[in-house]
Amino acid sequence: MISAVERRVSKGWREPVAPGFDWSRGREPPACKRHNAKRQAALSQILGNSTCNATSDCIRGISVMSLPEVSEPAPGDGAPALPPQRTRSRIRLALAAFAGVFLMIWGFGASMHVAEDLNARGAIILARQEGLLRELEAVDAAFGAGAAGEAATALLARATRVAQDLKATGAMLRDVKSGRWLGALLPDPGIVAEASALSPRLEAFIANLEAGGKPDGAEARAAWRRELSALQAALQQAGTVVDRETDLIHNRTDLAIFSLLLIGLAGTTWLVARMVMPALGLVVARAEREAELVREQAEFAGERARLADEAQRRQVDLLREFALTVRSEIAMMMANFSEQSEEMDSIAAQMVSTAQVLRADSGSLSESAQGTSDVVSRIGTAISNLVTHVETVSERTVSSAQAVEHVTTLLGDARDTFGALRAAAERIGAIMDLIQTIAAQTNLLALNATIEAARAGEAGKGFAVVAAEVKALARKTSEAAGSITSEILAIQSAVTTTVGAMQDIDHAISEIAGGTTRIQSAIEQQTDATNEIVMSIDSAEEATQMLGANVDLLVDSANNTATIASSGKVRVFEIALAVRELEPRIQTAIERVLALAEKRRASRVPVDEVATVTFAGEAHRGKVVDESPTGLRIAAIPGAAHGMAVTVERQDGRVQAGRIVWAGEKHFGIEFEAQDQAMAA
């Protein structure tokens, strides 16, 4: 495992150093040494080495071999633990947030308490002012009615109480104004001054009332009324001021509370963001990493599917190429045999003619020696070409035999695999039969239990319910086992069909191998005959050279050569005949291989179409899921079973006939007839 320090060193990472350090020369100034002295303890703790000197070696970088291994956390280990310093900082931030919230709540409560107190005092003052005004109006009316003495006495008592309330209110307002927390809520001192001025005026009015008693005369009553009117106006003004200042206090108190709430909310939000953002960053990073892993897995799955399709396509191409190669080689071999046969016929006829001429006129042999020599040379050349072609055909036949053997091996392996699949399906079928048997026995036991419960009467009702549930469960088990059995039968049918096709291919390839063996044997015989012809030609050349010495021997040699040429001609004819007899079988096998390759090459195309499917004399509406040049896959329709003949009428007017080759729980497959396959292709 590569440590984190190794990765940083490999990327050119260096420890931060004091300003002025020269990396190129490896020297450091005195200021740099003082800076490094403070870092020596930390480096020693990390390395477990107390002998690290505060030199350029400690600054330039620590040897990777001396550092402890620092491995990255595994993807499932979670986030790394925070250092103690960051933990303490977060604790302090949390405590500061809690303290700020507490002070904000306390200030809000204190502000609300003072505002309620001011509201209560203001309401009392206004109520008493209104009562005092009504009393002053009553006194004014009493003066007019001649009963001013009694009204003045009542007015004196009420005025005394109002004066006391005004003094208490003024004192309270002065205390609030001088306060440290809410003094800013009362920037206008008018309410304090006016409330303080009302008290002396009211006291002077009361003193005048006590000293003067009942005012006599029109002038005294007029002066009394003027004073009373002035007092009423002062009281009304004071009530207006108190009302106005009370509203101002309310507004400013609400503004202050709202400001405190905003400040506290902003501070809390900032502190929460400071505490949550690192963890949120880790969560986002982990989510991005998981998304990247999901994307990579999807890309890997797509690449795997693409590679599987590519491997299948290459296998089909290889099989097709092999079949085409075998067909072309056989065609070339037949053409070569035809050419060589014609040439051998010509040579043999010429040799026979030459032998006849030699028999008829041995005296002219000397004159025709040169012509015979030329003929023998041409014969030698032709035989050499024949030997070359025969060797080429032999090599290609051996290659074809090896390829056929390889394909036979592959088919044997596939046949073994399908045999194992058939055995597994049979075992599963046996297990399904056992499940069917158990379900039938369970159903019978449930029926017996129902009968016994019916006999038991009321005492067996609960047991009857249990028996009914067991019976329903047995029925569902039997239905599920039947569905699985049908699926297994479909698999077995498909395996049987595939194995049969593979056996046909194996039989065709065996015929190809047998034909190749016979061709190789005939080629060997041709090679032997050609060698004999070559030997005869050599003898003919020698006989031609010795023609003047022994004419009879030359005639005999010519006769032997003619006989051997005739024999070779017969053998070539036999080989050509055998090859022609084998050619149709080879072509049939090659066509089967090509058809199988094209069938495996055919890919299914997804289709979303509703078609009319007719089977057993009834028409049904079914959804076509996909199609290929050889068949269709249709969503399951009740009543569709394996082996049934069907016709499918498509939306574009096409009518396709075929047979159900497999039927499952959700879909069933149709294989086209030969003409429909050709039309689909």
C-alpha positions in Angstrom: 0.0 0.0 0.0 1.4 3.4 -1.0 1.3 5.8 1.9 -0.1 9.4 1.7 3.4 10.8 2.2 4.8 8.8 -0.7 2.1 10.1 -3.0 2.8 13.7 -1.9 6.6 13.2 -2.4 6.0 11.7 -5.8 4.0 14.8 -6.8 6.7 17.1 -5.8 5.2 18.1 -2.4 7.5 19.8 0.1 7.0 20.9 3.7 6.5 24.6 4.2 9.6 26.4 5.4 10.6 29.8 6.6 11.1 32.5 4.0 14.6 32.8 2.5 15.4 29.1 2.2 17.4 28.2 -0.9 16.2 24.8 -2.3 18.7 24.7 -5.1 21.8 25.0 -2.9 20.4 23.3 0.2 21.5 26.1 2.5 19.3 28.1 5.0 19.8 31.5 6.7 19.8 31.9 10.5 16.1 33.0 10.5 15.3 29.7 8.8 17.1 27.8 11.6 15.1 29.6 14.3 11.9 28.8 12.4 12.9 25.1 12.1 13.7 24.8 15.8 10.0 25.3 16.6 9.1 22.5 14.2 11.7 20.0 15.4 9.5 18.8 18.3 6.5 18.2 16.0 8.6 16.2 13.5 10.2 14.2 16.3 6.7 13.2 17.6 5.6 12.2 14.1 8.8 10.2 13.4 9.4 8.9 17.0 13.0 10.2 16.6 14.4 12.8 19.0 17.7 13.1 17.1 16.3 15.1 14.2 18.5 18.3 13.8 17.0 21.6 12.8 18.9 21.7 9.5 18.1 21.8 5.9 17.7 18.0 5.9 14.7 18.3 8.2 13.2 21.0 6.0 14.1 19.7 2.6 11.9 16.6 3.1 11.9 13.5 5.2 13.0 10.2 3.8 10.0 8.1 2.6 11.5 5.0 4.2 11.7 6.7 7.7 8.1 7.9 7.7 5.4 5.7 9.3 3.0 4.2 6.9 -0.2 6.4 6.6 -2.8 4.5 4.7 -5.9 6.0 3.4 -9.2 5.0 4.9 -11.1 2.3 3.1 -14.2 3.3 1.2 -16.4 1.8 3.8 -14.6 3.0 6.9 -16.4 6.3 7.1 -14.9 9.8 7.6 -11.5 10.2 9.3 -11.5 11.3 12.9 -11.1 15.1 13.6 -8.0 16.3 15.4 -8.3 17.4 19.1 -7.8 21.1 18.2 -10.7 21.2 15.7 -12.9 19.3 18.2 -12.2 21.8 21.0 -12.9 24.7 18.5 -16.2 23.2 17.6 -17.1 22.7 21.3 -16.3 26.4 22.0 -18.4 27.5 18.9 -21.3 25.4 20.2 -21.1 26.9 23.7 -21.0 30.4 22.2 -24.0 29.6 20.1 -26.0 28.4 23.2 -24.9 31.5 25.2 -26.0 33.8 22.4 -29.4 32.1 22.1 -29.8 32.3 25.9 -29.0 36.0 26.0 -31.3 36.7 23.1 -34.2 34.9 24.9 -33.5 36.8 28.1 -33.4 40.2 26.4 -36.6 39.4 24.7 -38.3 38.5 28.0 -37.0 41.6 29.7 -38.1 43.9 26.9 -41.6 42.3 26.9 -41.8 42.8 30.7 -40.9 46.5 30.5 -43.3 47.1 27.6 -46.1 45.5 29.5 -45.4 47.6 32.6 -45.4 50.8 30.5 -48.6 49.8 28.8 -50.3 49.2 32.2 -49.0 52.5 33.7 -50.1 54.4 30.6 -53.5 52.8 30.7 -54.0 53.8 34.3 -52.9 57.4 33.7 -55.2 57.8 30.7 -58.1 56.3 32.6 -57.6 58.6 35.6 -57.2 61.6 33.3 -60.5 60.8 31.7 -62.1 60.4 35.1 -60.6 63.8 36.2 -61.9 65.5 33.1 -65.3 64.1 33.7 -65.1 65.4 37.4 -64.0 68.8 36.2 -66.9 68.9 33.8 -69.2 67.9 36.7 -67.7 70.7 38.9 -68.2 73.2 36.1 -71.8 72.1 35.8 -72.2 72.3 39.7 -70.9 75.9 39.6 -73.6 76.7 37.2 -76.2 75.0 39.3 -75.2 76.6 42.6 -73.8 73.5 44.3 -70.1 74.3 43.8 -69.2 73.6 47.4 -69.9 69.9 47.4 -68.5 69.5 43.9 -65.3 71.3 44.8 -64.8 69.0 47.8 -65.1 65.9 45.6 -62.9 67.5 43.0 -60.3 68.2 45.6 -60.1 64.6 46.7 -59.9 63.3 43.1 -57.4 65.9 42.1 -55.2 64.9 45.0 -55.2 61.3 43.8 -54.5 62.3 40.2 -51.5 64.4 41.4 -50.1 61.4 43.3 -50.5 59.2 40.2 -48.8 61.8 38.0 -45.8 62.0 40.4 -45.5 58.2 40.4 -45.7 58.0 36.6 -43.1 60.8 36.2 -40.7 59.0 38.6 -41.2 55.7 36.7 -40.5 57.4 33.3 -37.3 59.0 34.7 -36.2 55.6 36.0 -36.8 54.1 32.5 -35.0 56.9 30.8 -32.0 56.5 33.0 -31.9 52.7 32.5 -28.9 51.1 30.6 -30.8 48.6 28.4 -34.0 50.4 27.4 -33.0 54.1 27.6 -32.6 54.2 23.8 -36.2 53.4 23.4 -37.2 56.8 24.7 -35.2 59.4 22.7 -37.9 62.1 23.2 -37.9 63.5 26.8 -41.2 65.3 26.3 -43.3 62.8 28.2 -41.1 63.1 31.3 -41.1 66.9 31.2 -44.8 67.3 30.6 -45.7 64.7 33.2 -43.5 66.4 35.7 -45.0 69.9 34.8 -48.6 68.7 35.3 -48.1 67.8 38.9 -47.2 71.4 40.1 -50.0 72.9 38.1 -52.5 70.5 39.6 -51.1 71.1 43.1 -51.4 74.9 42.5 -55.0 74.4 41.3 -55.8 72.4 44.4 -54.2 75.0 46.7 -56.2 77.7 45.1 -59.4 75.7 45.5 -58.7 75.0 49.2 -57.8 78.7 49.9 -60.5 80.3 47.8 -63.3 78.0 48.5 -66.4 78.6 46.5 -65.8 81.3 43.9 -68.4 84.1 44.1 -69.3 86.4 41.4 -69.1 86.3 37.7 -65.5 87.2 37.5 -64.4 84.5 40.0 -66.4 81.9 38.2 -65.0 83.0 34.8 -61.4 82.8 36.2 -62.3 79.4 37.7 -63.6 78.2 34.4 -60.5 79.5 32.6 -58.2 77.7 35.0 -60.4 74.6 34.7 -60.3 74.8 31.0 -56.5 75.2 31.0 -56.2 72.2 33.3 -58.5 70.2 31.1 -56.4 71.1 28.0 -53.2 70.2 29.8 -54.6 66.9 30.9 -55.8 66.1 27.4 -52.4 67.1 26.0 -50.7 64.9 28.6 -53.0 62.0 27.6 -52.1 62.5 23.9 -48.4 62.6 24.7 -48.6 59.5 26.8 -50.5 57.7 24.1 -48.0 58.8 21.4 -45.0 57.9 23.5 -46.5 54.6 24.4 -47.0 53.8 20.7 -43.4 54.9 20.1 -42.1 52.6 22.9 -44.1 49.7 21.4 -42.7 50.3 17.9 -39.1 50.7 19.0 -39.4 47.7 21.4 -40.7 45.6 18.5 -37.9 46.9 16.3 -35.3 46.1 18.9 -36.7 42.6 19.5 -36.8 41.9 15.8 -33.2 43.1 15.4 -32.1 40.9 18.3 -33.8 37.9 16.7 -32.2 38.6 13.3 -28.7 38.9 14.9 -29.3 35.8 16.9 -30.6 33.9 13.9 -27.6 35.1 11.8 -25.1 34.1 14.4 -26.8 30.7 15.0 -26.8 30.1 11.2 -23.2 31.0 10.9 -22.2 28.7 13.8 -24.3 25.8 12.5 -22.8 26.3 9.0 -19.3 26.2 10.5 -20.1 23.0 12.3 -22.2 21.3 9.5 -20.3 22.3 6.3 -17.2 20.0 6.9 -19.5 17.0 7.5 -21.7 18.1 4.6 -18.6 18.3 2.4 -17.7 14.8 3.4 -21.2 13.6 2.6 -21.2 15.3 -0.8 -17.8 13.8 -1.6 -19.0 10.3 -0.5 -22.1 10.8 -2.6 -20.1 11.8 -5.7 -17.8 8.9 -5.2 -20.7 6.5 -5.0 -22.3 8.1 -8.1 -18.9 7.6 -9.8 -18.8 4.0 -8.8 -22.4 3.5 -10.0 -21.4 5.1 -13.4 -18.3 2.9 -13.6 -20.3 -0.2 -12.9 -22.8 0.8 -15.6 -20.0 1.4 -18.1 -18.4 -2.0 -17.1 -21.8 -3.8 -17.6 -22.2 -2.2 -21.0 -18.6 -3.0 -22.0 -19.1 -6.6 -20.8 -22.3 -6.9 -22.9 -20.5 -5.4 -25.9 -17.5 -7.8 -25.5 -19.9 -10.8 -25.2 -21.7 -9.7 -28.4 -18.3 -9.2 -30.1 -17.1 -12.7 -29.0 -20.3 -14.3 -30.4 -20.0 -12.3 -33.6 -16.4 -13.3 -34.1 -17.2 -17.0 -33.4 -20.0 -16.9 -36.0 -17.7 -15.1 -38.5 -15.0 -17.7 -37.9 -17.5 -20.5 -38.5 -18.7 -18.8 -41.7 -15.2 -18.1 -42.9 -14.2 -21.8 -42.3 -17.2 -23.0 -44.3 -16.5 -20.6 -47.1 -12.8 -21.6 -47.1 -13.6 -25.3 -47.2 -16.0 -24.6 -50.1 -13.4 -22.6 -52.1 -10.7 -25.1 -51.4 -12.9 -27.9 -52.7 -13.8 -25.9 -55.8 -10.1 -25.2 -56.4 -9.3 -28.8 -55.9 -12.0 -29.9 -58.3 -10.8 -27.4 -60.9 -7.2 -28.6 -60.5 -8.3 -32.2 -60.9 -10.2 -31.4 -64.0 -7.2 -29.5 -65.5 -4.8 -32.3 -64.5 -7.1 -35.0 -65.8 -7.4 -33.3 -69.2 -3.6 -32.8 -69.3 -3.1 -36.4 -68.3 -5.5 -37.5 -71.0 -3.6 -35.4 -73.6 -0.2 -36.7 -72.4 -1.4 -40.3 -72.3 -2.9 -40.0 -75.8 0.3 -38.5 -77.1 2.4 -41.2 -75.4 0.2 -43.9 -76.9 0.4 -42.3 -80.3 4.2 -42.1 -79.9 4.4 -45.8 -78.9 2.3 -46.8 -81.9 4.5 -44.7 -84.2 7.5 -46.5 -82.7 6.0 -49.9 -83.3 5.0 -49.0 -86.8 8.2 -47.5 -87.9 11.1 -48.2 -85.7 13.4 -47.0 -88.4 12.2 -43.5 -88.1 12.9 -43.5 -84.3 16.2 -41.7 -84.8 14.5 -38.9 -86.7 11.7 -38.6 -84.1 14.1 -38.9 -81.1 14.3 -35.2 -80.8 10.5 -34.9 -81.0 10.2 -37.6 -78.4 12.7 -35.8 -76.2 10.7 -32.6 -76.4 7.5 -34.6 -75.7 9.2 -36.2 -72.7 10.4 -32.8 -71.5 6.8 -31.4 -71.7 5.6 -34.5 -69.9 8.2 -33.9 -67.2 7.1 -30.3 -66.8 3.5 -31.3 -66.7 4.2 -34.0 -64.2 6.2 -31.5 -62.0 3.2 -29.1 -62.1 0.9 -32.0 -61.2 3.1 -33.0 -58.3 3.1 -29.3 -57.1 -0.7 -29.1 -57.3 -1.1 -32.4 -55.6 1.2 -31.4 -52.7 -0.7 -28.1 -52.4 -4.1 -29.9 -52.3 -2.7 -32.4 -49.8 -1.6 -29.5 -47.5 -4.9 -27.8 -47.8 -6.7 -31.1 -47.2 -4.6 -31.6 -44.0 -5.5 -28.1 -42.8 -9.2 -28.7 -43.6 -9.0 -32.0 -41.6 -7.5 -30.2 -38.6 -10.1 -27.5 -38.8 -12.9 -30.1 -39.0 -11.3 -31.9 -36.0 -11.3 -28.7 -34.0 -14.9 -28.0 -34.8 -15.8 -31.6 -33.9 -14.1 -31.1 -30.5 -16.0 -27.8 -29.9 -19.3 -29.5 -30.9 -18.5 -32.4 -28.5 -17.9 -30.0 -25.7 -21.2 -28.2 -26.5 -23.0 -31.5 -26.7 -21.6 -32.5 -23.3 -22.7 -29.1 -21.8 -26.2 -29.5 -23.2 -26.3 -33.1 -21.9 -25.5 -31.8 -18.5 -28.2 -29.1 -18.9 -30.7 -31.9 -19.9 -29.7 -34.0 -16.9 -30.2 -31.0 -14.6 -33.6 -30.3 -16.1 -34.6 -33.9 -15.6 -33.4 -33.7 -11.9 -35.5 -30.6 -11.5 -38.4 -32.3 -13.1 -38.0 -35.2 -10.6 -38.0 -32.7 -7.8 -41.2 -31.0 -9.2 -42.8 -34.5 -9.4 -42.0 -35.0 -5.7 -43.4 -31.5 -4.9 -46.6 -32.4 -6.9 -46.8 -35.7 -4.9 -46.3 -33.9 -1.6 -48.9 -31.3 -2.6 -51.4 -34.0 -3.5 -50.8 -35.8 -0.2 -51.2 -32.5 1.6 -54.4 -31.8 -0.2 -55.7 -35.2 0.8 -54.7 -34.7 4.4 -56.4 -31.3 4.4 -59.6 -32.9 3.0 -59.4 -35.6 5.8 -58.9 -32.9 8.4 -61.9 -31.0 7.0 -64.0 -34.1 7.3 -62.8 -34.7 10.8 -63.5 -31.1 11.8 -67.0 -31.3 10.4 -67.5 -34.4 12.5 -66.2 -32.6 15.6 -68.8 -29.8 15.2 -68.2 -26.6 17.1 -64.9 -27.9 18.6 -63.4 -28.4 15.2 -64.2 -25.1 13.6 -60.7 -23.7 14.2 -59.2 -26.9 12.9 -61.4 -26.6 9.8 -60.0 -23.1 9.1 -56.5 -24.4 9.4 -57.3 -27.3 7.1 -58.8 -24.9 4.5 -55.6 -22.8 4.6 -53.5 -26.0 4.2 -55.6 -27.0 1.3 -55.3 -23.6 -0.4 -51.5 -23.7 0.2 -51.3 -27.2 -1.3 -53.3 -26.0 -4.4 -51.0 -23.0 -4.8 -48.0 -25.3 -4.5 -49.4 -27.6 -7.1 -50.1 -24.7 -9.5 -46.6 -23.3 -9.0 -45.1 -26.7 -9.5 -47.1 -27.1 -12.7 -45.8 -23.8 -14.0 -42.3 -24.7 -13.2 -42.8 -28.1 -14.8 -44.0 -26.4 -18.0 -40.9 -24.1 -18.0 -38.7 -27.2 -17.5 -40.4 -29.0 -20.4 -39.8 -25.9 -22.6 -36.1 -25.9 -21.6 -35.9 -29.6 -22.3 -37.5 -29.1 -25.7 -35.1 -26.3 -26.5 -32.2 -28.4 -25.4 -33.4 -31.4 -27.4 -33.8 -29.2 -30.5 -30.4 -27.7 -30.0 -28.8 -31.1 -29.4 -30.5 -32.4 -32.5 -29.2 -29.5 -34.6 -25.7 -30.0 -33.2 -25.9 -33.7 -34.0 -26.9 -32.8 -37.6 -23.9 -30.5 -37.7 -21.7 -33.2 -36.2 -22.9 -35.7 -38.7 -22.3 -33.3 -41.6 -18.8 -32.5 -40.3 -18.2 -36.2 -39.9 -19.1 -36.6 -43.5 -16.8 -33.8 -44.4 -14.0 -35.4 -42.4 -14.7 -38.8 -44.1 -14.7 -37.1 -47.5 -11.5 -35.3 -46.6 -9.9 -38.6 -45.6 -11.0 -40.2 -48.9 -9.7 -37.2 -50.8 -6.4 -37.4 -49.0 -6.2 -41.2 -49.7 -6.9 -40.6 -53.4 -4.3 -37.8 -53.4 -1.8 -40.2 -51.9 -2.6 -42.7 -54.6 -2.3 -40.0 -57.3 1.1 -39.0 -55.8 2.3 -42.6 -56.0 1.0 -42.8 -59.6 2.7 -39.5 -60.4 5.9 -40.8 -58.9 5.7 -43.8 -61.1 5.1 -41.6 -64.1 8.1 -39.5 -63.2 10.2 -42.7 -63.0 8.8 -43.8 -66.3 9.6 -40.4 -67.8 13.1 -40.7 -66.5 13.3 -44.2 -68.1 11.9 -42.8 -71.3 14.6 -40.1 -71.4 17.2 -42.6 -70.8 15.7 -44.8 -73.5 15.5 -41.8 -75.9 19.2 -41.1 -75.3 20.0 -44.8 -75.9 17.6 -45.0 -78.9 20.3 -45.6 -81.4 21.9 -48.4 -79.4 18.7 -50.4 -78.5 15.6 -49.6 -80.6 13.7 -52.6 -79.3 14.3 -51.5 -75.7 13.1 -48.0 -76.5 9.9 -49.5 -78.0 9.3 -51.6 -74.9 9.9 -48.5 -72.7 7.4 -46.5 -74.8 4.9 -49.3 -74.4 5.5 -49.4 -70.6 5.1 -45.6 -70.5 1.9 -45.7 -72.4 0.6 -48.5 -70.1 1.6 -46.5 -67.0 0.0 -43.3 -68.5 -3.2 -45.2 -69.2 -3.1 -46.5 -65.6 -2.6 -43.0 -64.2 -5.4 -41.7 -66.4 -7.7 -44.4 -65.0 -6.7 -43.5 -61.4 -7.2 -39.8 -62.0 -10.6 -40.5 -63.5 -11.4 -42.6 -60.4 -10.3 -39.8 -58.1 -12.3 -37.2 -60.0 -15.3 -39.5 -59.9 -15.0 -40.0 -56.1 -14.6 -36.2 -55.6 -17.7 -35.5 -57.7 -19.7 -38.0 -55.8 -18.6 -36.4 -52.5 -19.1 -32.8 -53.7 -22.9 -32.7 -53.1 -22.5 -34.0 -49.6 -19.8 -31.5 -48.8 -21.9 -28.7 -50.3 -24.9 -29.7 -48.2 -22.9 -29.8 -45.0 -21.4 -26.4 -45.8 -24.8 -25.0 -46.5 -26.0 -26.3 -43.1 -23.0 -24.7 -41.4 -23.7 -21.4 -43.2 -27.4 -21.5 -42.3 -26.5 -22.2 -38.6 -24.0 -19.3 -38.7 -26.6 -16.9 -40.2 -29.2 -18.1 -37.6 -26.8 -17.4 -34.8 -25.8 -14.1 -36.4 -29.5 -13.0 -36.4 -30.0 -10.5 -33.6 -33.3 -9.8 -32.0 -34.8 -6.3 -32.5 -37.1 -4.9 -29.7 -40.7 -4.4 -30.9 -43.7 -2.7 -29.2 -46.6 -3.8 -31.4 -50.0 -5.4 -30.8 -50.7 -8.2 -33.4 -53.5 -10.7 -34.0 -52.3 -14.3 -33.0 -54.4 -17.2 -34.2 -54.1 -20.7 -32.8 -56.5 -23.6 -32.2 -59.0 -21.9 -34.4 -59.3 -18.8 -32.2 -57.9 -15.3 -32.7 -56.2 -13.4 -29.8 -54.7 -10.0 -29.3 -51.0 -10.3 -28.3 -48.1 -8.0 -27.8 -45.0 -8.6 -29.9 -41.9 -8.0 -27.7 -39.1 -8.6 -30.2 -38.4 -10.3 -33.5 -35.6 -11.8 -35.5 -35.3 -13.2 -39.1 -36.2 -16.6 -37.6 -39.1 -15.9 -35.2 -41.0 -13.7 -32.7 -41.3 -13.4 -28.9 -44.8 -12.6 -27.8 -46.3 -11.9 -24.4 -48.0 -14.8 -22.8 -51.6 -15.6 -24.0 -53.8 -18.1 -22.2 -54.0 -21.4 -24.1 -50.7 -21.0 -26.0 -48.7 -24.3 -25.6 -45.6 -25.8 -27.1 -45.9 -27.3 -30.5 -49.1 -25.4 -31.6 -49.2 -24.0 -35.1 -49.9 -20.3 -35.1 -50.4 -17.4 -37.6 -49.5 -13.8 -36.7 -51.1 -10.9 -38.5 -49.0 -7.8 -38.1 -50.2 -4.2 -38.1 -48.5 -3.6 -41.5 -50.5 -6.3 -43.1 -48.0 -9.1 -43.0 -49.2 -12.6 -42.1 -46.5 -14.9 -40.7 -47.0 -18.6 -40.0 -45.0 -20.6 -37.6 -45.0 -22.9 -34.6 -44.6 -22.4 -30.9 -41.2 -23.8 -29.9 -41.3 -22.7 -26.3 -43.8 -21.3 -23.8 -43.1 -19.6 -20.5 -45.0 -17.8 -17.8 -44.6 -14.3 -19.3 -43.7 -15.0 -23.0 -43.7 -17.7 -25.7 -41.5 -18.1 -28.8 -42.6 -18.7 -32.4 -40.3 -20.0 -35.1 -41.2 -19.0 -38.7 -41.7 -21.5 -41.5 -39.1 -21.6 -44.2 -40.8 -19.1 -46.6 -41.6 -16.7 -43.7 -37.9 -16.8 -42.6 -36.8 -15.9 -46.1 -39.3 -13.0 -46.2 -38.2 -11.8 -42.7 -34.6 -12.0 -43.8 
